[in-house]
């Protein structure tokens, strides 16, 4: 049976992925380690390099980083702004926990293609602070897109790395904080992003699949069968590439 990969960004406007030590097994290619540790996620979204328990990680060859930043609650320690420190300490604090324990969230949101890079940055900064950091978690964010408008395999999108655990050096350091990772937080992440999108993207995200449009957050895939069959038929009649 032939499997056709449909990019995540084309299937839904908001994706929330748990980060755990076993999560990397579900991935392929150079993204494989992005679920293994919080630091690996941070290096991936910021297109930088470093090392975690699995060895050297380097994403500097990816050239689609448009902007990145860190959103923190109003009262935070100075050390929290040190590059990557929150995520390194999170990994250290959870190293002895079961491998399938959720250490953080990796959220991916699709950006309005017609908006400007300046507008994308403003959207993500407000979303990261108002929806997430204002409630206590630390958030690293990064926008992946081409500033010159060059077409890529994925539409403009943003990654947000969100801790589900206490990251200050107090009694709860490394411990799960329920209201950072429960259903209420996940609902807020979905709902607050959708209301920021243009009307057509918002409508597509809450309706069934439509060819040529954006995909829903919880898609009805019944329309994909005929579409994929048509794609296969078209591909079968294409001449071979010399």
N, C-alpha and C positions, 0 to 999 in steps of 0.2 A: 504493500500500500504506500502510495506517495504522500508525504506530508508537506504542505505548503506553509511556511512560517509567515504569519501575519504580525508585523511589528506591534509591540505593546501600545505604542503611541497612537496607532490607528484603531485600536480596539476600545480604548476608554480614555477619558480625559483626566482621570485620577487613578493612580495605582499605589497601593500601600503594601510594601514588602517587608516581612520580618527579617531581621538580621540575626543569624545564629551560626554556631560553629559547624553545623551540618548543612546549612543552606547552600553552600557553594556547590554541592553535588548536583544540583538541579540546573546549573548554568553551563555554558559552553564558551569556547574561545577565550579572549583576554578579559572577558567580564566574569570569568568563572569564580574569581576570588572576591567579588564584590559583596557576597553575602557572608563571607567567612568571619570577618571581624569588623568592628566599627572603624578602625583605622583604615582598613582596606577600602571601605566604602568612601571614606573621606578622601583618600588619595585618588580614587576613581573619579569622583564627581569634580574634584578640583584639578584633574589632569596633572598630578604631581607624582613624586616618587618617595619611597621609604621602605621600611621592612616591618613585618609582623611575624608571628610565630611560624608561618609557612615559608618565610624567606623574603626575598627582594620583590618589590612591587613597583612598576614603573609605567605610568600612563602619559608620559610627556610626549609620546608620538601622536597622541590624539590632538587635533588642531581646531577643535570646535568650541573651546571654552570662551564664552563671550564675557562673563562676569561671575564673580563669586563673593560670598561674604559670610558673616556670622551674626546671628540674631540671638540676643541674650535678654533675660528679664531685667527689670530696672535695677535690681540689687544683685550684683554679681561680683565675685572676687577678681582681682586684677589678673591672676594667673590664667583665668578662663580664656583670655584673648590670645594666649600663646599658640602659635600655629600647631594644630593637631593635638594639643595636650589633653583636652577633654576626652577625645576618642581613644587615645593611648591609655589613659587612666581607666576609662570604662572597660576596655579589654582586660586590663590587669585585675580590676575589681571583680570581674565575672569569669576569670579563667578557670576556676575550680568548679563552676556550675555545670550541670548536664549540658551536653553538646547541642541539644535542641532548645535550650533556653533562649528566649527572645532578649537580645541585648539592646536593640534600638529599632527604629523604623526607617526604612528607605522609601520616601515618597517621590513619585514621578508625576508631574502635571504637564499637560500639553498647553502650549502658549498660543494665543491667537496669531496665525501667520501674517495677517495684514498689519499688525501693530509694529511699532518701531522698537529697536533695541532699548531705547530709553524708557519706553512704556513697559517693556517686559521687566526691566530691572525694578521699576517702581511697583509693579504688581507683585513681584516675588518678595521684595522687601516688606511691603505692607502685610502680605499673607504670612510670611515667616514670623513677623513680630506680633501682629494683632491676633492671629489665629492660634499661634503655637507658643512663642517665647513669653508672651504676656501671662501665660498660665504656668510658667516655671521651667519648662524644658529648654535645653540649649539646641540651637538649630544651625547647621551649616548648610548653605544653599549654593547652587551653581546653575548657571544657564548655559545650555549647549545649543549653539546655533551658529550660522554663518553671518557675520556682521555685514558682509558685502552682498548678501542675498543669494549666494550660490546655492543651488539645489543639492540636498543631501538625501540619504536613504531614510532619514527620520525628520519629521517636522520639528520646528523649534520647541524645546521643552526645557523643564527645569527639574533638578533633583534637590530634595531636601532630606538631610540626615538628622533624625530627631532622637534624642536620648529618651528612653523609657525609665531610666534609673537616676537616682540622686547622684549628682556630679560634684557637689560642694563637699568640702572636707568636714563633714559633721557626722552625726550618728547614723544617717541614712545613706552615706556614701556607698554607691554600688547596689543599693537595694531598690527593688521595683516600687514605683510610685503609681498606685492604681489609676488615678485620674489622668495620667500621662499616656496610658496604653490601653485603656478599656474601650468598650463600644462607644461611649460618649465622645472620646477623642477622635476615633475613626469617623464617626458621623460628622463631627465638626470639620475635619480635614476635607471630606467630600463636599459637604454642603457649602462651606465658605469659599472653596475654589470655584464651584459651579456658578455661584452668583456673580463672580468677577468676570465671567466669560461673556462674549457677545451672544446675542439671542440665539443665533443659528447653532453655535457650538453647544450652548446650554440645552437646547431642544434635542439635539442629536444624542446628548449624553444621558437623557432620560427616556429615550424612545427606542424602538426596534432598529436593527441594522438597516442602513440605507446605502446602496452603492453610490460612490462618489461623494459621500458626506462623512462627517465625523462619526466615530463609533460610540456607543453608550457605555456608561460606567458598568452596567450589568447587562451585557448585550443579549439579544435574542438572535441566535446564529442561524435561524431557519432559512434565511435568504442567502446564506453563504454557499450552499450546495450548488445551485445553478450557476452562480458567479464563478466559483472555482472550476466547475466543469467547462465553462466557456473559456477560461484562461488556459486550461490544459489543451483544449481543442485548438485554440489559436497557436499555442506553442508548438503543437505537433506538426502544423503546416508551415512553420518557419524554416527557411533553408539553413543548413549547417553553417557555422561561422568558419571561415577559411583560416 
